[in-house]
Amino acid sequence: MDRTQKSEVVSELTRTFSETSVVIVTRNLGLTVAQSTVLRNKMREAGAAYKVSKNKLARIALEGTTYAPLADLLTGPTALSTSTDPVAPAKVIVDFAKTNDKLEIVGAVMGTTVLDVAGVKALAELPSLDELRAKIVGLIQAPATKIVQIVQAPAAQLARVLSAYAEKDKEAA
């Protein structure tokens, strides 16, 4: 890799760090190409990215960002998982690590908070942004539905009372 390629990688990583809300560091302990491809595809489906990069270049890109504390975690064969949704990459990484012992979670930084392995696992248990959005829409729609039911209830009761009087008049006649 020549100097221009290295500078391109650093600028790409710097841009990625400026656009993301979480960076998770994992250590690859012998993942095959097929396993890495499966992991990348799962990350892509979740709206996240999984990238193996040289530690020295990643450290250079981390300088001056809120993710600078990650530099200490970059030892050995590492990879970086990033996303604007902080929960999505954590869920994919934790699920993949459960089924594959060749992927080790090292740590993460979310915003200005440094997370250890337990923090990443706790983050993976949270609902994703899409799940939270669905819950909010459901909460917003619920009062409107209740209001419609309450407004319609007196009319329905009145109709039942009138129907009962009509039935009573029919029986009397």
C-alpha positions in Angstrom: 0.0 0.0 0.0 1.6 3.3 -1.1 1.3 6.7 0.6 -1.7 7.9 -1.5 -3.7 4.7 -0.8 -2.9 5.1 3.0 -4.1 8.7 3.0 -7.3 7.7 1.2 -8.0 5.0 3.8 -7.4 7.5 6.6 -9.6 10.1 5.0 -12.3 7.5 4.5 -12.1 6.3 8.1 -12.2 9.9 9.3 -15.3 10.6 7.3 -16.9 7.4 8.7 -16.1 8.4 12.2 -17.7 11.9 11.7 -20.9 10.3 10.4 -21.4 7.5 12.9 -22.8 7.4 16.4 -21.0 4.2 17.6 -17.8 2.4 16.8 -17.4 -1.2 18.0 -14.0 -2.9 18.0 -13.8 -6.6 17.5 -10.8 -9.0 17.3 -10.7 -11.6 14.5 -9.2 -14.8 15.8 -9.1 -16.7 12.5 -12.4 -15.8 10.8 -12.6 -17.3 7.3 -13.5 -15.2 4.3 -16.9 -16.9 4.1 -17.6 -16.0 7.8 -16.5 -12.4 7.3 -18.7 -12.2 4.3 -21.7 -13.5 6.2 -21.0 -11.0 9.0 -20.6 -8.1 6.5 -23.9 -9.0 4.9 -25.7 -9.1 8.2 -24.2 -5.7 9.1 -25.3 -4.3 5.8 -28.8 -5.6 6.3 -28.9 -3.9 9.7 -27.7 -0.6 8.2 -24.2 -0.9 9.7 -20.7 -1.4 8.3 -18.0 -3.8 9.2 -14.5 -2.9 8.1 -11.1 -4.5 8.7 -8.4 -1.8 8.6 -4.8 -1.4 9.7 -4.5 -0.4 13.3 -2.0 2.4 12.6 -4.2 4.0 10.0 -7.3 3.7 12.2 -5.3 5.4 15.1 -4.4 8.2 12.8 -8.0 8.6 11.7 -9.2 8.5 15.3 -7.1 11.5 16.3 -9.2 14.6 17.0 -12.5 12.7 17.1 -14.7 11.7 20.0 -13.7 8.1 19.3 -10.0 8.7 20.2 -10.2 6.4 23.3 -10.6 3.5 20.8 -6.9 3.8 19.9 -6.0 1.8 23.0 -8.2 -1.1 21.9 -6.6 -1.4 18.5 -4.1 -4.3 19.0 -3.9 -7.4 17.0 -6.2 -8.3 14.1 -9.1 -5.9 14.7 -12.1 -4.7 12.8 -14.4 -1.7 13.2 -18.2 -1.8 13.1 -20.0 1.5 12.6 -23.5 2.8 12.3 -25.7 5.8 12.9 -28.0 3.5 14.8 -26.0 2.6 17.9 -27.9 -0.6 18.6 -27.8 -2.2 15.2 -24.2 -3.1 15.0 -24.1 -4.2 18.6 -27.0 -6.6 18.0 -25.4 -8.2 14.9 -21.9 -8.4 16.6 -23.3 -10.0 19.8 -25.5 -12.5 17.9 -22.6 -13.4 15.6 -20.1 -13.8 18.5 -22.6 -16.2 20.2 -22.4 -18.6 17.3 -18.7 -18.0 16.3 -15.9 -18.2 18.9 -13.4 -16.7 16.4 -14.9 -13.2 16.8 -14.1 -11.5 20.1 -15.8 -8.2 21.2 -13.1 -5.8 22.5 -15.1 -2.7 23.3 -16.8 0.4 21.8 -17.3 4.1 22.0 -20.8 5.5 21.7 -20.7 9.3 21.5 -18.3 10.2 24.3 -19.0 7.0 26.4 -16.5 4.2 26.3 -18.1 0.8 26.6 -16.5 -2.5 27.6 -17.7 -6.0 26.5 -20.6 -5.9 29.0 -21.6 -2.5 27.8 -21.7 -3.7 24.2 -23.9 -6.7 25.2 -26.2 -4.4 27.2 -26.4 -2.1 24.2 -27.4 -5.1 22.0 -30.4 -5.8 24.3 -31.9 -2.3 23.7 -34.6 -1.8 21.0 -33.3 -0.5 17.7 -34.2 2.9 16.3 -36.8 1.3 14.0 -38.4 -0.5 16.9 -38.5 2.7 19.0 -40.1 4.6 16.1 -42.8 1.9 15.7 -43.5 2.2 19.5 -43.8 5.9 19.3 -46.1 5.8 16.3 -48.2 3.2 18.2 -48.3 5.5 21.3 -49.3 8.5 19.1 -52.1 6.5 17.4 -53.5 5.0 20.5 -55.0 8.2 22.0 -56.7 9.0 18.6 -58.2 5.6 18.5 -59.4 5.9 22.1 -61.0 9.3 21.4 -62.9 7.9 18.4 -64.2 5.0 20.5 -65.3 7.4 23.3 -67.0 9.7 20.9 -68.8 6.8 19.2 -69.8 5.1 22.4 -72.7 7.5 23.5 -74.2 7.3 20.0 -74.1 3.5 20.1 -75.7 3.5 23.5 -78.4 5.8 22.4 -79.1 3.6 19.3 -79.3 0.6 21.6 -81.8 2.4 23.9 -83.9 3.5 21.0 -83.8 0.0 19.5 -84.9 -1.5 22.9 -87.9 1.0 23.1 -88.8 0.0 19.5 -88.8 -3.7 20.4 -90.9 -2.9 23.4 -93.4 -1.0 21.4 -93.6 -3.9 18.9 -94.2 -6.4 21.6 -96.9 -4.2 23.2 -98.7 -3.8 19.9 
